[in-house]
Amino acid sequence: MRRFPILVILLVAIAFLAVNAFFVVDERQKAMVLQFGQVKAVKEDPGLAAKVPFIQNVVFYDSRIQGLETSALEVTPLDDRRLIVDAFARWRIADVEQFRRAVGVGGMAAAEQRLEAILTANVREALGSVRSEAVLSADRVGLMNRIRDASIIEARDLGVDIIDVRLKRADLPEQNLTATFERMKAEREREAADERARGNEAAQRLRAQADRTAIEIVSEAERDANIIRGEADAERNRILAEAYTGDEEFFAFLRSMEAYKSSLKGENTTLMAEPDSTFFDYLSSPSGRPTAAAGAAEGGADAND
């Protein structure tokens, strides 16, 4: 019976030693064995591992990818338009020993402070070397890659790998929004005025060309019409000449009828002439034929016409 308490004490002591001599490394962690502050071993593979009890202790670090958001900071690009920017980074521990030497007992919190300072400095440097349009355009991807590459180099001293860096926000300060919008509005109005001026200039050229074409067409039409009228008049004169030479008496009669028609128009026409005037030969002759003297006189009148 006296041996039973001793056995129990012995078993408890062995269990206590076993608990302090062995530890389990999770697949999401990296373990570092320390002895009096000095690194003795690093366990990155998951499973059961051993250490010297009471003398050595184990520190665990998260091996998963971590996220880091920087505080909003104000940057000034080359065009002096201030921007409010905040960044987001993905990182993880690459070298546990280097990480321990860099951050000491501060662990993950100290590492995040150091990384935020690195990101902030690189964001200021990258965005301060370009105009604000580059930050707000497709060139933003190139700027983020530039910030990431510079941060990767500096983070190696911490034993950290930076996987990616992204700019979450790049906005103008509230006090600058109104002035910026007014400037953008003025620029758009100037562009619109330039477009309208170019449109009016093009319209004037088209109208001038159309007017010139219309004048040319009308001139050509009038020229052709005058040519046709001249040819028609010549043809008419030829026909009249043929008709006159073919039957002079009929031609004289026709001319007299046309003269009567032109002179005796309207209901109250008054004609002042001598009764024996050759003008009335066809009206005063009983046979409807002019006398010889009248015919000769009318022939002379036709010649004068």
C-alpha positions as CSV (number, residue, x, y, z in Angstrom):
1,M,0.0,0.0,0.0
2,R,2.9,2.4,0.7
3,R,4.1,1.9,-2.9
4,F,0.9,3.1,-4.4
5,P,1.3,6.8,-3.6
6,I,4.9,6.7,-4.7
7,L,3.8,5.1,-8.0
8,V,1.1,7.8,-8.5
9,I,3.6,10.5,-7.8
10,L,6.0,8.9,-10.2
11,L,3.4,8.7,-13.0
12,V,2.4,12.3,-12.5
13,A,6.0,13.4,-12.7
14,I,6.5,11.4,-15.9
15,A,3.3,12.9,-17.4
16,F,4.5,16.4,-16.4
17,L,7.9,15.8,-18.0
18,A,6.2,14.4,-21.1
19,V,4.0,17.4,-21.4
20,N,7.0,19.8,-21.1
21,A,9.2,17.6,-23.4
22,F,6.8,17.3,-26.4
23,F,4.8,19.7,-28.4
24,V,2.5,19.6,-31.4
25,V,3.1,21.8,-34.5
26,D,-0.1,22.6,-36.3
27,E,-0.1,22.8,-40.2
28,R,-1.0,26.5,-39.9
29,Q,2.0,27.3,-37.7
30,K,5.7,27.4,-37.5
31,A,7.5,26.6,-34.2
32,M,10.7,27.9,-32.9
33,V,12.6,26.2,-30.0
34,L,14.4,28.7,-27.7
35,Q,16.9,28.1,-25.0
36,F,17.7,31.1,-22.8
37,G,16.6,33.3,-25.7
38,Q,18.8,31.6,-28.3
39,V,17.2,29.7,-31.3
40,K,17.9,26.0,-31.0
41,A,15.5,24.6,-33.6
42,V,12.8,25.5,-36.1
43,K,9.9,23.2,-36.8
44,E,7.9,24.0,-39.9
45,D,6.5,20.5,-40.6
46,P,3.3,19.6,-38.8
47,G,3.4,16.9,-36.2
48,L,4.9,15.9,-32.8
49,A,8.3,17.4,-31.8
50,A,10.5,17.2,-28.7
51,K,12.4,19.7,-26.6
52,V,14.3,19.8,-23.4
53,P,11.8,20.3,-20.6
54,F,12.1,23.4,-18.4
55,I,15.2,24.6,-20.2
56,Q,13.7,25.1,-23.6
57,N,10.5,26.8,-24.6
58,V,8.5,27.0,-27.9
59,V,7.3,30.0,-29.7
60,F,4.6,29.6,-32.4
61,Y,4.1,31.8,-35.4
62,D,1.2,31.8,-37.9
63,S,2.4,30.6,-41.3
64,R,-0.7,31.6,-43.1
65,I,-1.0,34.6,-45.5
66,Q,-1.8,37.7,-43.4
67,G,-3.5,40.9,-44.4
68,L,-2.4,44.4,-43.6
69,E,-4.3,47.6,-44.1
70,T,-2.4,50.9,-43.8
71,S,-4.0,54.0,-42.3
72,A,-5.3,56.7,-44.7
73,L,-2.4,59.0,-45.7
74,E,-2.2,62.2,-47.7
75,V,0.1,62.2,-50.7
76,T,1.0,65.0,-53.1
77,P,1.6,64.0,-56.8
78,L,3.6,66.1,-59.2
79,D,0.7,68.3,-60.1
80,D,0.2,69.3,-56.4
81,R,-3.3,67.8,-56.3
82,R,-3.5,66.2,-52.9
83,L,-4.9,62.7,-52.6
84,I,-6.1,60.6,-49.7
85,V,-4.7,57.1,-50.2
86,D,-4.8,53.8,-48.2
87,A,-3.2,50.5,-49.2
88,F,-3.7,46.8,-48.5
89,A,-1.0,44.2,-48.5
90,R,-0.8,40.4,-48.3
91,W,2.2,39.0,-46.5
92,R,3.5,35.9,-44.6
93,I,6.5,34.8,-42.6
94,A,9.2,33.3,-44.9
95,D,12.2,33.0,-42.5
96,V,11.3,32.4,-38.8
97,E,14.8,33.0,-37.4
98,Q,15.2,36.2,-39.4
99,F,11.7,37.2,-38.3
100,R,12.5,36.6,-34.6
101,R,15.8,38.6,-34.8
102,A,14.0,41.5,-36.6
103,V,10.9,41.9,-34.4
104,G,12.0,40.2,-31.1
105,V,9.3,39.4,-28.6
106,G,6.9,41.8,-30.4
107,G,5.8,39.1,-32.7
108,M,3.1,39.7,-35.3
109,A,2.1,43.1,-33.9
110,A,5.6,44.5,-34.2
111,A,6.0,43.1,-37.7
112,E,2.8,44.8,-38.8
113,Q,4.0,48.1,-37.5
114,R,7.3,47.7,-39.4
115,L,5.5,46.6,-42.6
116,E,3.0,49.5,-42.4
117,A,5.9,52.0,-42.2
118,I,7.6,50.3,-45.2
119,L,4.3,50.4,-47.3
120,T,3.6,54.0,-46.3
121,A,7.1,55.2,-47.4
122,N,6.9,53.3,-50.7
123,V,3.4,54.6,-51.4
124,R,4.5,58.2,-50.9
125,E,7.6,57.7,-53.0
126,A,5.8,56.1,-55.9
127,L,2.7,58.4,-56.0
128,G,4.8,61.5,-55.4
129,S,6.7,60.9,-58.7
130,V,3.7,60.9,-61.0
131,R,0.7,63.1,-61.8
132,S,-2.6,62.5,-60.2
133,E,-4.1,61.3,-63.5
134,A,-1.8,58.3,-63.4
135,V,-3.1,57.3,-59.9
136,L,-6.7,57.6,-61.1
137,S,-6.2,55.8,-64.5
138,A,-5.1,52.4,-65.8
139,D,-1.5,53.3,-64.9
140,R,-2.5,52.6,-61.3
141,V,-1.7,48.9,-61.8
142,G,1.9,49.7,-62.7
143,L,2.2,51.9,-59.6
144,M,0.9,49.2,-57.3
145,N,3.4,46.7,-58.8
146,R,6.2,49.3,-58.3
147,I,5.2,49.7,-54.6
148,R,5.0,45.9,-54.2
149,D,8.5,45.3,-55.7
150,A,10.1,48.0,-53.5
151,S,8.4,46.7,-50.4
152,I,9.4,43.1,-51.1
153,I,13.1,44.1,-51.1
154,E,12.8,46.0,-47.8
155,A,10.7,43.4,-46.1
156,R,13.4,40.7,-46.6
157,D,15.2,42.1,-43.6
158,L,12.2,41.2,-41.5
159,G,12.1,37.6,-42.8
160,V,8.8,38.4,-44.5
161,D,7.5,37.8,-48.0
162,I,5.1,40.4,-49.4
163,I,2.8,38.7,-51.9
164,D,0.8,41.6,-53.2
165,V,0.0,45.3,-52.6
166,R,-3.1,47.1,-53.7
167,L,-4.3,50.7,-53.4
168,K,-7.8,50.5,-51.9
169,R,-8.7,54.2,-52.2
170,A,-7.3,57.2,-54.0
171,D,-9.7,60.2,-53.4
172,L,-9.4,63.9,-53.4
173,P,-9.8,65.7,-50.0
174,E,-13.3,67.1,-49.4
175,Q,-12.1,70.7,-49.5
176,N,-10.5,70.1,-53.0
177,L,-13.5,68.4,-54.6
178,T,-15.4,71.6,-55.5
179,A,-12.4,73.3,-57.0
180,T,-11.5,70.1,-58.9
181,F,-15.0,69.7,-60.3
182,E,-15.1,73.3,-61.4
183,R,-11.7,72.9,-63.2
184,M,-12.9,69.7,-64.9
185,K,-16.1,71.5,-65.9
186,A,-14.1,74.4,-67.4
187,E,-11.9,72.0,-69.3
188,R,-14.9,70.1,-70.7
189,E,-16.6,73.4,-71.7
190,R,-13.4,74.5,-73.4
191,E,-13.2,71.2,-75.3
192,A,-16.9,71.6,-76.3
193,A,-16.3,75.2,-77.5
194,D,-13.3,73.9,-79.6
195,E,-15.5,71.2,-81.1
196,R,-18.3,73.7,-81.9
197,A,-15.8,76.0,-83.5
198,R,-14.4,73.2,-85.6
199,G,-17.9,72.2,-86.6
200,N,-18.8,75.8,-87.6
201,E,-15.7,76.0,-89.6
202,A,-16.5,72.8,-91.4
203,A,-20.1,73.9,-92.0
204,Q,-18.9,77.2,-93.5
205,R,-16.6,75.3,-95.9
206,L,-19.5,73.0,-96.9
207,R,-21.9,75.9,-97.4
208,A,-19.3,77.8,-99.5
209,Q,-18.7,74.8,-101.6
210,A,-22.4,74.2,-102.0
211,D,-23.0,77.9,-103.0
212,R,-20.2,77.7,-105.5
213,T,-21.5,74.5,-107.0
214,A,-25.0,76.0,-107.2
215,I,-23.7,79.1,-109.0
216,E,-21.8,76.9,-111.4
217,I,-24.8,74.8,-112.1
218,V,-27.1,77.8,-112.6
219,S,-24.5,79.5,-114.8
220,E,-24.1,76.4,-117.0
221,A,-27.9,76.0,-117.2
222,E,-28.3,79.7,-118.2
223,R,-25.6,79.3,-120.8
224,D,-27.2,76.2,-122.3
225,A,-30.6,77.9,-122.2
226,N,-29.2,81.0,-124.1
227,I,-27.6,78.7,-126.6
228,I,-30.9,76.8,-127.1
229,R,-32.9,80.1,-127.3
230,G,-30.4,81.4,-129.8
231,E,-30.7,78.3,-131.9
232,A,-34.5,78.4,-131.6
233,D,-34.5,82.1,-132.7
234,A,-32.3,81.3,-135.6
235,E,-34.5,78.4,-136.6
236,R,-37.6,80.6,-136.3
237,N,-36.1,83.3,-138.5
238,R,-35.1,80.7,-141.0
239,I,-38.6,79.3,-141.1
240,L,-40.1,82.8,-141.3
241,A,-37.7,83.7,-144.1
242,E,-38.7,80.5,-146.0
243,A,-42.4,81.3,-145.4
244,Y,-42.0,84.9,-146.6
245,T,-40.1,83.9,-149.8
246,G,-42.7,81.2,-150.5
247,D,-45.8,83.4,-150.3
248,E,-45.2,87.1,-149.8
249,E,-48.8,88.0,-149.9
250,F,-49.8,85.5,-147.2
251,F,-46.9,86.7,-145.1
252,A,-48.0,90.3,-145.4
253,F,-51.6,89.3,-144.5
254,L,-50.4,87.4,-141.4
255,R,-48.3,90.4,-140.3
256,S,-51.2,92.7,-140.7
257,M,-53.4,90.4,-138.6
258,E,-50.8,90.2,-135.9
259,A,-50.6,94.0,-135.9
260,Y,-54.4,94.3,-135.6
261,K,-54.4,91.9,-132.8
262,S,-51.7,93.7,-130.9
263,S,-53.2,97.2,-131.5
264,L,-56.9,96.6,-130.9
265,K,-56.7,95.1,-127.4
266,G,-59.3,95.6,-124.7
267,E,-62.9,96.9,-124.9
268,N,-62.1,100.7,-124.9
269,T,-59.2,100.8,-127.4
270,T,-58.8,104.1,-129.2
271,L,-56.6,104.3,-132.3
272,M,-55.7,107.6,-133.9
273,A,-54.8,107.1,-137.6
274,E,-55.8,108.4,-141.1
275,P,-58.6,106.4,-142.8
276,D,-56.5,105.9,-146.0
277,S,-53.5,104.7,-144.0
278,T,-51.9,101.5,-145.3
279,F,-52.5,100.1,-141.9
280,F,-56.2,99.5,-142.7
281,D,-55.7,98.2,-146.2
282,Y,-56.9,94.6,-145.4
283,L,-59.8,96.1,-143.4
284,S,-60.9,98.6,-146.1
285,S,-60.4,96.5,-149.3
286,P,-63.7,94.8,-150.4
287,S,-61.8,91.8,-151.7
288,G,-59.7,91.5,-148.5
289,R,-56.6,92.1,-150.6
290,P,-54.6,95.3,-150.4
291,T,-54.3,97.7,-153.3
292,A,-51.1,97.7,-155.2
293,A,-50.0,100.9,-153.7
294,A,-51.0,99.7,-150.3
295,G,-49.2,96.4,-150.9
296,A,-46.1,98.2,-151.9
297,A,-46.4,100.5,-148.9
298,E,-46.9,97.6,-146.6
299,G,-44.0,95.8,-148.2
300,G,-41.9,98.9,-147.5
301,A,-43.2,99.0,-143.9
302,D,-42.2,95.3,-143.5
303,A,-38.8,96.2,-144.8
304,N,-38.6,99.0,-142.2
305,D,-39.7,96.6,-139.5
